[in-house]
Structures are given as C-alpha cells and as structure tokens.
Amino acid sequence: MKRLNGMDAMLLYSETPNLHTHTLKVAVIDATDYPGQYGFDAFRRTVARRLHLLEPLRYRLIDIPWRLHHPMWMQDCPVDLDYHLRRVRVPEPGGRRELDQVIGEIAGTPLDRSRPLWEFYFAEGMAQDRFALIGKVHHTLADGVASANLLARLMDLSGSSQEECDDAPPAREQPSTAKLLWEAQLDHFQNMAEMPRLVTDAARGITRLRRRSKKRRGHPDLAKPFNAPPTFLNHVVSPVRTFATATLSLAEVKETAKHLAVTFNDVVLAVAAGGLRELLLRYDGRADRPILTTVPISTDRSPDRITGNKIGGLMVSLPVHVDDPLQRVKLTSLATGLAKENNDLLGPTLQGRVLEYLPPPLAPAMFRVQSKHADHNRLMNVAISNVPGPRERGHIGGAPVSEIYSVGILSAGSAFNMTVWSYVDQLDIAVLSDDSTFGDPHEATDAMVHAFDELRVACGLARSSTVDTAMAPAPPDD
C-alpha cells in the first residue's frame, strides 16, 4: 500500500462528469514488414507478458473511510485483461482523421474507479497495414515523464527484448478499516510535523519573488499573472472530447531553434502562439492581447520513475497579439525565462507540498462546483506540454512503432490542451478539446503547422517538409 501524494490526489478530486482526468498515449504501429499476420493477439501477448514490468497498471484505488485522508494504492492486484484490453475499429478509409475521431470518442468516457485506472484499445481497420494502441491512463497514476518511462517498458527499443513473465500476481485482500485509519493517522502526524517547515519555505519563496518582481520593469507585451483574458477557448467545458494530431520534422524544429539561438521549448511555445493567433483571429475576430499558458515541468526526471506526479507548472505569456513570427519568438523566450526564474524563486516543489494539505472531504465538491460554472480561468487560457520521448525506434509485439502521441487533461474554463511528444525523427503534436470549441479539431493542428511554416520562412529556412515515417496529414473536412 502507498498513499497518493498531494498532486496525485488533486488530479483525482478534480475529476467531474465534464472534466475527465485521464491522459491518452497513442502508439501507431506499422506492420507492413511484419512476418505473418499482426493483430490483437500479438498485442495482448505482449501486454500479458510485460504486466509485471508495468507496476502502476496493477494498482487499485482504495478510499479511506469518511475521507479522512487521501486514498491509497493497493499494489500488485490481479488484472482482468479481458476488461482492460479492448478492440476498436477505425472507419474507412482508416487515415489520420478517422483514427483521431475514434480517439476523441475514447477520451470522452471516464474510467471505472473500482478497477485499476487504465484501458488499452487496439485499433484495427487502418490504412497501409497500420494499427494503433490507444492507452487511457488516469493522470493520478503517472505524469508525462513517468508515462514516457512506462511506455518504454511496454516497447522493445531498437529490437531489444524486455524481460517477460506469464505468472499472474496472487490475489490480495483489501486492508481493514482499522488499518486504513491507523495509516491515515500516522501520515497526518507526519504532515503536522512538516507544516512549520512548509510555511517557512513558502514565506521565503514569496518574499524572494516579490523582491525580484519589484526590480523588474513591466513589459507591455507580456500578460500579467492571474489575468488571463477571455477567449473562445475559455468556457464551461463540455463532457464530449475531440482530438487531432499532426507531425513535424524533429530535425527541422531543432534546426530552427539553433538558427534563432533559443531553446527547443521556446520554438514549441512560439509555434503554439502563432497557431493560436490564427485561431483567435478566426473565431474571436481579434488577437489583441497576450494570453497565458501553463507549462508542466517535472521535478523528478528519473528514468526509473514510472508512477506518480512529480510536477510543477510555469505560467508563461504567449504573444498571440504579435504578427511578426520572429518577434513572437523573442517575446516567448523572454516570457519562459521569467517564468523559470519565478518558479526557482518560489521553489519548484512548493506547489506539490502545499497540495498535501488539500482537504479530502471538501475538495471533490469544490471542484464539481467549479467545473459546472467556470467559463473563464484567470490562471490560464490553454495548457501546453512538451515531453521528450524515446530517441530509438520502439517495437510492440515485433512490429515497429511509427508515431507516438500524448495529451493531458482539460481544466475548468479551459478547453484546449496541446502536447508535443518528440520521437526518433518526429515532433508529434496532439490537441485535445471539446465539441463546443472548434468546427473541426484539425483546424488547431493545421494552424500549428502553418505557424511553423511561417516561422521557417521568416528565418530564411525552407518550409517544413512532410515526415515520411508518419501517417499522411488529415485531409480537409468535407
């Protein structure tokens, strides 16, 4: 048994009927050169034999009586693969658009909390002898870094083999009420002992941040913290989900960053700003103010960590009001630098430590009320993540993985989440939204590709090229 940390618990409590807090991991499998017939049986065998390596998939949630503390994970639980592994068929012609539609439908249903909090869907019917693994994993189980490490355990990297085992774990009995309450009491005593140090660290961090803020000069082209403007992306979020993907050349993104002497993440955020500017002009008719994005950052990048949420967040200004793509890059780089400095001054782990004291009896009800009524989020307009994935080609069941997409969650009042996942030679972009935001979700990913092209041209570089190892771009919606 082990306790959910504060961030884990917050992600559990904040789940409501219209705000699901599971994440999606999509691996597209190219079976063109697979010897024999590739299909669901090969995939199921791989999962069954590697389940002992995928520890979080064998966790089951245990609530504490009367919600006297955060829930606990019961580890090494038996898993019913007939329930967790499912088949789904992609409609003809089986391309990117059709796969994305299926993924959106899967994203729109919650996970059953009485079972381990994950489901894997095996998508068949795709064109060009492709298949897709669609993993739906609760964010409470794993953040972006832990998910990337978990996916690496499921795959063979560069044809290497992983240790496999067919033995199922023995059945476990749920702990008694008395034991759960005793463990909760011990943890509360420990939290009480930690509180004076937390208060001291918080006071020091806030003082450092205020002193530094007074020394800075205000910049008219940067959004003020906690002052996200209203946009069409910000409304009461619908329970229905839409999903869209696109792929860029990883080498070209790196080349652009090097040419501009900025970081890889600066280019990703600047491209996002350009794409969002196009969308704001189309839907709102204006893009005259910078907006705010939250960018998750890991506080533990250990390659061995496969569970838990060890993350903080940067609040970054996006210069969507600026027409010049090169100026957008400069402002984005400035904004990310300030956000990182603020995070360091405040303390990278402070947010997670504070969440340890989130009250379990009250938090779920507070989040439900917020999800029903929040049509504007002052903290953020959008969420954007950048996750480094495997640099080696992975295989599942002997067939190579050609693309990997990942996306997080939607928050109250914010119906846009974009995650970019670098994999081998690709930068794979995924956008999650709801059915009240875009006429076609691929408008969002198309806008990102347009923004990258615009930036490349402004740099004097060639326009972005089609990535041959990925699915063809989604055709226009008729």
N, C-alpha and C positions, 0 to 999 in steps of 0.2 A: 504494500500500500504506500502511496505517496500523495501528498497534498498538492492541489493546484496552486501555483503561485498567483500573486495578485493580478498580473496581466492575463494569465490563463482564465481566471475567474471572471474578470471583466468581460472578456470575449464570450464567455458562456452566458452571463447575466444579460448582456446587451442583445441577445437573440430574441426576436419578436416575430409575429406572423408575417410582417412585411420586410424585416431585416434579418436575413439568414447570415449566420457567421461561419459557414463552411467555406473553404477555399477550393479551387479547382486546379488540378495538374493534368495536362493533356500531353500524351506522347504519341506522335504519329509514327506508325511502323510501316516500313517499305518492304514488302515481301516479294518483290519482283524476282530476286535471285535466290529465294529460299528453296532448298531442295525438298521437294514434296509439297504437300498442301498445308499451308499455315492457317491457323484458325483458333477458335476459342479454347479448344482442348490443350493446345500448346501453351497458351497464356495461363490457363488455370493450373497446369502442372508447375509452371514457373512460380506462381504465387504460393501454391501449397508447399513447395519445397524450400521457399525462402522466407516463409512466415516467421520462422524463429529468429531471423535477422531483422525483421520489421517490428520491433518491440511495441511501438505505440499502437499498432493495429490489433494488439492483443490486450489493450487496456479497456476497462469498462468503468463508467462513471458511477460513483457511489455518493448519494446525497447524505448529508449529516442531519440527524433528527432535529426538527424545529429550526433548521437552517442556522445553527449556532456557529458554523464556520464554513469556509469554502469547501466544496466537495473534494473527494479523494479519488485517485485512480486505483482500481484493483488490477494488478498486473498478471500477466501470464494466464489470461482467461481463454477458454476454448472459443473458437471462431467457426461459425456456420458459413462455409464458403458458398453453399447453395443460396444463401441470402445475400451475402456481400458481393459476390461476383455475378454480374448480370450481362446479358446480351442486348444490344440495341441495333436497329438497322437505320442506316443513313439513306434518306430518299435519293432517287436518281436526280441528276447524273452523278451524285456522290463526290462533289468537289468541296472546296473550302466553305462556300456559303451554306451548303446543306449540312456539313458537319457542325458548323458554328450554330446553326439553328437547333440541332439536337442538343448541343452542349448547353445552350441557353435554357432549354426545357428541363434538363437535368439540374441545372443550377437553381431553378425556381422551387424546388421541393426540399423541405427540411429533413435532417437526419433523425432517426429514431434514437432517443437518448437511453432507451433500455438496452441497447446493444452497443458494441464497440462503434465509435463515431466515424465510420467511413463506409464508402461504397465504391467499387470499381466497375465501370461499364466498359464492355468490349464492343466497339463499333464496327459493324460489318457493312458491306454494300458500297464501299468507297471505290472511286475510280482508280485505275492504274495499279491494281493489286495492293492497295494501301488499307491499313486498319488503324484504329486509334484506341488507346487506353485512356479513358476519362476517369480520373480519380477525384472523388469528392471526399475531402478530409476536413473535419472540423478544425477551425483555427485554434481552438483550445488545445488541440494535440500538438501542433507544430507551427512555427513561424516559417518565413521564407528560407532561411539558412538550414533549419532542421529538415524542411521538406526537400530541399535540394540533396541533402545527405541521405535522406530516406530513399529518394528516387534512385540515387546512385547504387544503393544496396539491392534494389529490385533489378537493376540492369547489370549486364556484363559490359564492362568498358573495354573497348578495343578487342572484343572477343575473349577477354579473360573470363575465368569462371569464378563463381561465388560458392562458398560452402553451402551445401543443400542438405535438407533433413526432412524425412517424411513423418517423423514422430509427432503426434499431437500432444500439447501440454495436458497434464491431468486436470480434472475438474476441481474448482476451488469453491469453498464455502464463503458466503458473504460474512464479513465480521459482524459481531453482535452490536446491538445498540450501545451497550455499556462500553465496549472497546472504542467505538467511534467517538463517543462523548469524552472518554478519557484522553484520547489522542488530540481532540479539539482543545481540551483544557490545557494540555501541555503546550500546544502551539500558541495559544493565547498568552500564556505566561511568557513565552519567548518573545512574542511581539511586543508585549508590555515592556520587557527589558530593553528592546531595541528602540522604543519610541523616543527617548531623550536624545539619542544619537541622530535619529532621523530628523527631529525638529531642529537640532543644531546645524546639521548639514543643509537642510532646506533654507534656514535663515541665512547661512553663509552664502549659499548659492544665489539666493535672491538679491542679497546685498551686492555681491560681485557683479551681477547682471545689471542692476540699477546704476551702479557707479560707471560701468562701461557704456551703458546707453546714454548717460548724460554727456560723455566725452565725444560721442559720435555726432556727426552732423546729419540731420534728417535729409533723406533723398526723395525728391518729388516723384520719382519713377518706381519707387518700391512701396508695396502695400504695407500698411501698418498692421502689426499683430492684433489678432482678435477683432479684425474689422473687414472680414470677407464680404465683398459686395454681392447683392442678389443677382443671379443669372438664371437662364433657362435650365441649367444643370442642377439647380437647387430648389427642391420642392419636396413635399411629402412623398416618400419613395413607395412605389407600387410593389406588391409581392412577386410580380412577374419579372423574369430576368431575360435580358438579351445579351448576346455575346458576339464578338467579332475579332478576327485576327488578321495580321499581315506580317510580312517578313522583310527585313532589311539585311544588307550585307554587313556583317560584323567588321570586316576589314575596312569597309568604306566609312563606317561610323568612327573607328579608331583613327583612320587617316584624317578625317575632318577635325577630330579633337586635337590631333597633333599639329595640324596646319594652323589652328586657331590658338594653340598653346593654352588650352583649357582641359579640364578633366573629362573623362568619358561621361560621367554623370551630368556634367554641365551641358554637354551636347544633347543627351537624352531629354533633359528638362527644357532646353531651348527649343528642341523639336516639338515637344509637347505644347509649349507656349504658342508656337506658330500654328500648330494644328488646332488648338483651342481657339485661337484668334479667328481662324477661318469659320469655325462652328458658331462662335458668338456673333459674328457679323451676319451669318446666315439665319440664325434663329432669333437673336435679340435685336438685330439691326444695328448693333453698336458693340464696340470693344474699346471703351474709352478710359478704363481704369485697370490697374494691375489686379490680379486675383491671387488667392492663396492656395497652396497645395501642402498637404502633409506628405512627407517622405520618410517611410520607416527606415530605421538604421539598426543594425544588430549590435548588441552589447556583448555577444559571445559568438565568435565566428569559428569555433572549434569544428574541425572536420568530422569529429566523432559524435557530435550532438545531433540526435535525431528526434528529439521531442522537446516540448516546452516553448514558451515565448520569452526570449531574451532580447527585447527590442525597446527602442525609444522612438521618438519622432522629431523630425525637423519641420519647422513651419517656414516655407520658402515662398517668396514673392515671385509670381510668374508675370513677365512683362507682355501680356496679351494686347496691350494698348499701343505697342510699338510696331510700326510697319516694317522697319529695316531689320532683316534677319540677323545681320552682324551685330547690330546694337542690342538685339534681344539676347544674343549670346553673352555680351559683356555684362548686361544687367543681371542675367541669370547667374553668371559666375560670381558677381558681387553678392547677390542675394544668398546663394548657397554658402559662400564664405562666412557671411554674417550669421546665418542660421547655425552653422557648425560651431562658430565661436560662442554663440548663445548657449548651445547645448553643452559645450565643455564648461562654461562658467557656471551654469546651473547644476551640472552633474549628470552624466549620461544615464546613470541608473536610478536617479531620483524618482522619476515617474513610476517605474515598476515598484519601487519600495513603498511609495505612498499608496499604491493600489492594494497592497497587502491589507490595508485597513478598510477597504470597501465593505460596507455592511451587508452581508448576505440576505437578511430578512427584507431590506428596503430596496436594494439595488435593482432587482428584476422589475418591480413595479415602476420605479422611476424611469427605467429605460423604455418600458412599454408606453408610458405616457408621452415620452419624448418622441418615440417613433411614429405615433399617431398624429402628432400635431406639428412637429418641426418641419417648417417649409423653408428654413434659412439657417445655415450653420455658420455662426460667426467665426469659428475657428478655421474653417476650410471651405473651399469650393469643390476641390477634387482631391483624390488620392493617387499618387504615382509612386510605383516601386520599381527598383532596378535590382534584379537578382542575378549574380554570376552563376551560371550553370556549368555542367561538365564541358571540358575542353576536348574530351575524347569521344569518339562515336560510341554510343551505347547500343546494346542488343537486348531484346526481350524474347525469350524462347528461341533464340538463334537467329532472329530477324533484326536488322538494324533499325534503330530509332532515327527517323529523318528530321523531326522537328519536336520541340518542346514548348508548350505554352503554359502560363500560370497566371492566376488572377486571385486577388484577395476579396474583400467584402465591401459592400456599400454601407455608408453610415447615415444616421438620421440627417435629413435635409441635404444629402449629397448623393446624386445618382450617377457618379462617374468614378470608376476605378480603372486605372491602366497599369499593367505590369509588363515590363520588358525582361526577357529571360535570354541571356546570351548562351548559345550552344554551338560548339565547334566553329562553323563559319557563318553563323546566323545571329541576328538580333530579332527574336520572335516577340511580336507585340500582341497583347490581348487586352481588350476593353470589355468591361462588364458594366451594364447599365440596366434600366428598367424600360417597360414598354410605354412609358409616358414621356420619354426624353427625345429619342430620335425616330424619324420616319423609317430609317434603315440604319442599324447599328454600324454597318460598314462605312457609313459616312465618317465616323470617328477615325477608324483606322486609315481610310483613304486620305483624310486630312493630315494625318501624321506623315504618311508617305509624301504627300505634296510639300509639307513643311520641310522635310529632309531634302527633297529635290531643290527647293528654293534656297536653302542654306548652302548646299553644294555649289549651285550656280553663283551665289554671291561670293563664295570663296574662290571662284575661278576653277573649280574642280568639275569633273564630268558628272552628269546626272546619275542618280543611283541606278544600279543595274538589277535585273531580275535574278533572284537566287535560285539556281538550277536544282539545288538539293531539296527545295521546299515545294509544297503544293502551289499551283498557279494562283495568282490573285483572284479574289472573288469578283465575278462579273457584275455589271450594273444590275440593280434590281428592276425587273420589268413592271 
